[in-house]
Amino acid sequence: MRTSYPTPAALRGALVDAGVLRPTSVDGVVHRSAAWEQVVLGIERHAAAQRVDDARPWTFPPVMPRTDFVRTDYLRSFPDLVGSVAVFAGDDAAHRALLADLDAGGDGAGHLTPGEVMLPSSVCQSLYAAVPTDVPDAGWHEECTGWVFRHEPSPDPARMQAFRMYEFVRVGTAEQAVDHRDGWLDRGLVALRALGLTVRPDAANDPFFGRAGRLLAAHQRDAALKYEVLVDITDTGPTAVASTNYHEDHFGHAFGLRLPDGATAHSACFGFGLDRIALALFATHGTDPTTWPDEVRDALQW
Amino acid sequence: MRTSYPTPAALRGALVDAGVLRPTSVDGVVHRSAAWEQVVLGIERHAAAQRVDDARPWTFPPVMPRTDFVRTDYLRSFPDLVGSVAVFAGDDAAHRALLADLDAGGDGAGHLTPGEVMLPSSVCQSLYAAVPTDVPDAGWHEECTGWVFRHEPSPDPARMQAFRMYEFVRVGTAEQAVDHRDGWLDRGLVALRALGLTVRPDAANDPFFGRAGRLLAAHQRDAALKYEVLVDITDTGPTAVASTNYHEDHFGHAFGLRLPDGATAHSACFGFGLDRIALALFATHGTDPTTWPDEVRDALQW
């Protein structure tokens, strides 16, 4: 195991110099090379190979209904991270005003109004409105993957504003949800170690916003609702490459998901951070995937 | 060749009933099944197999810098289609106001302000700020793929608000750009026919907005700048599954791309509409890809 790690800037520089990533003018908005994408596809295959049920993944688009997003309470708890989509709903006169703004060097944003969609902060947010509200005894097993957005601009390559997650979700009783979280934490650690990553689990809390958020974060920790899977890749501390969350009945309540006895359903998810895992693999095994250890390449099904 | 086609609603219903697509509460925001995604991956492989240079695809995230988007002039020409990302930039007091709005049944959108990014309307928009501005004699060959957003809510499965494109882009002289457009139109037709689609090319124009837009659309048609690849899948008229555009020096001018002699570079692109092609394949060959003709499955590299 290594005892020293590069700075985030050095890691980013090495990946950009090798043509693996390409920056844009906005921190955390990054173009991915074909090599990076082949790694992401391999991680998806490796993650799918860990499944223990008959679910198959749904791919969600990078926008979701605003009404569903609001029901998740993310706008309350993490307002600083969310992205909301504004659109132009004007007529020819409004268009002339927009053009005048642009002619004057403006960016036109003031001429737009909130549309029907927001950007998901987490893939499973799009799921709870899509599953039938009558949850059977066996519960629901669901897989979902897609792009999410978090507004936290940073030059750290581990903190992208847009990135992909692959989530394994369970909706059912409290016991089913907790079993899902615990089982997937174990399987996720095994799966990530098979990729040559020196990972460890840790209790964690989400970055709830503001003063009100402190209570929510404390509850999450006290009740041990969230665990992250950590790996060391830079000198600024560990990077979470996966996480598992027991939501209690939060989403069940928000989306009216009911068990056969009428009680509100509970839920839990395990999410592989596909771009974070890709980053960890490049940081650990080098910028040229053709030189990675055979056992890693086998796990990625290359 | 078939002489009658389903309504868009019937086509959508068949795909939803077969579990291929899953609607949300917003028209055009659709969940994709694993079967759909395997088709999209196959189309990507088939498209990549048509390349005639040594470019490799960059994958762009579903957001791009606002400054770059504004430079493309899409906000002027297609304001009704764009998506702009708003974020929360407030303090604890602003958070309290946001919470009060949500408590009162509001959606909080009025408490957000424009952020640093927008949603691309076309994948190649993210490209022109990323390539070096000094264009060599040989020009640039680039490939790019990713999710784009167009605000045109519709229950027609051919008109999704979020969808993927795979574009082959040329930056260089006018002649290089026109050759690229013409060569790719020919190759694209051959490639799509190899998937069993009865496609035909047609001159086209983009849906420029408003009164000012009529002139731009007329120029695009008069100068034969844009061709679409059309296929019949519903009874409401042909569906474009690919298009090729010669941009003249529009992007070269906007992004300061210069040829060795100092002249502004021209550009052209050919874009495969990945989700539209997937839809056309399901509409043409049926909702179960395991039953598709062998030659189609071979082309998709299954």
Interface residues (C-beta under 8 A of the other chain):
Chain A: R22 T24 S25 V26 V29 V30 H31 R32 S33 A34 W36 E37 R56 P57 W58 T59 F60 P61 P62 V63 M64 P65 R66 T67 D68 V70 L75 R76 P79 D80 V82 G83 S84 V85 A86 V87 F88 A89 G90 D92 H95 L98 L99 L102 D107 G108 A109 G110 H111 L112 P114 G115 E116 V117 L119 S126 A129 A130 W147 F149 H151 P153 M160 Q161 A162 F163 F209 G210 R211 A212
Chain B: R22 T24 S25 V26 V29 V30 H31 R32 S33 A34 W36 E37 R56 P57 W58 T59 F60 P61 P62 V63 M64 P65 R66 T67 D68 V70 L75 R76 P79 D80 V82 G83 S84 V85 A86 V87 F88 A89 G90 D92 H95 L98 L99 L102 D107 G108 A109 G110 H111 L112 P114 G115 E116 V117 L119 S126 A129 A130 W147 F149 H151 P153 M160 Q161 A162 F163 F209 G210 R211 A212
